[in-house]
Amino acid sequence: MRRRVGVIGLGMAATPHAQSLLDLADRVEVAGCFSPSAERRAAFAARFGLPAVDRAEAILDDPTVSAVLLLTPPDTHADLVARCAAAGKHVLLEKPLDATPAGCRAVVESMERAGLTLGVMLQHRFRAAAERLAELLRTGTLGRPLSASVVVRWWRDDAYYAQPGRGMKARDGGGVLLTQAIHTLDLYVSLLGLPREVAAFANTSGLRPIDTEDVVCAALRYDGGLLATVDATTAAYPGYPERIEIAGTAGSALLTGDRLEVQLRSGGTVQAGETAGTLGGGADPMAFSNAHHRAVLADFLDALDDGTQPRVSGREALKVHRLIETILKSSESGAVTAVPKD
């Protein structure tokens, strides 16, 4: 089935989405692409050959459009998702769910009430090495996890923060956790689940004129005894590959970018993936291929065709938001803070 979709939001994040739509042209037809900026609409249409429309209503009111790719800034998500739900459109949403915890829940609940499908662009779960690591954990190959760490030491330059509102709570809702590290944190939560409680510190470095956190460290404690750490920043020049490390009773795993290396106590080894590069962790945040965006889009289309949930549904994405919310609450209060169950 070839499904008609619309795109709302044509900023920096739109490029890998557009490339993925073109790659999957046998499955999807783009009915229209909208930005409030006429200049952006013209540039996008010229670059990708996709039709532009000058009103969001041209997409929302079109009965032939069944789904919307929503790629706008975080502070617009709750309102626009509600409009999509009222129009009967499924949504594939660029992360995060929204700029505020209440908005995140509203996004998920509005789609659930309407009986519509919500997918979220958290594409790190679709990397080959990440999928291999998930399999090793499911099968118990690493044994019982004892210790883990998440390290996202990226760099964002002055040009990145020159866009009005970027890095500000009013538009983005959060800094390195909600805007950059959310991808690696979401993958981590998909692998090991949510901790019971968190102790954290978060700072704004002063390197750039923002009011959100760009340096964070946190300790996580799980019910089963697993202890983990989070180290996240966008102040680490020139930007390094993100890492997830897991030590288990039967062996250890190091996931660096999309490169997995596993050493087992039995003497065996496992390697998977293609590169340990930064994949967008340096000054150019779009320095990666669209392969994983394409995989998320294909999974979303499969879910619509089959009447199932996408791998990263709105309800699933709420998990990483709960972790981020707890890290920031712990930093603000200076206390060990429990992670909410739901």
Secondary structure as UniProt FT lines:
FT   STRAND          3..8
FT   TURN            12..13
FT   HELIX           14..23
FT   TURN            24..27
FT   STRAND          28..34
FT   HELIX           38..48
FT   HELIX           57..60
FT   TURN            63..64
FT   STRAND          67..70
FT   HELIX           74..76
FT   HELIX           77..86
FT   TURN            87..88
FT   STRAND          90..94
FT   HELIX           101..113
FT   TURN            114..115
FT   STRAND          118..121
FT   HELIX           123..126
FT   HELIX           128..138
FT   TURN            139..142
FT   STRAND          145..153
FT   HELIX           158..161
FT   TURN            164..167
FT   HELIX           169..172
FT   HELIX           176..181
FT   HELIX           182..192
FT   STRAND          197..203
FT   STRAND          215..221
FT   TURN            223..224
FT   STRAND          227..233
FT   TURN            237..238
FT   STRAND          243..248
FT   TURN            249..250
FT   STRAND          251..256
FT   STRAND          258..264
FT   TURN            265..266
FT   STRAND          269..275
FT   TURN            285..286
FT   HELIX           291..306
FT   TURN            311..312
FT   HELIX           314..333
FT   STRAND          337..338
//
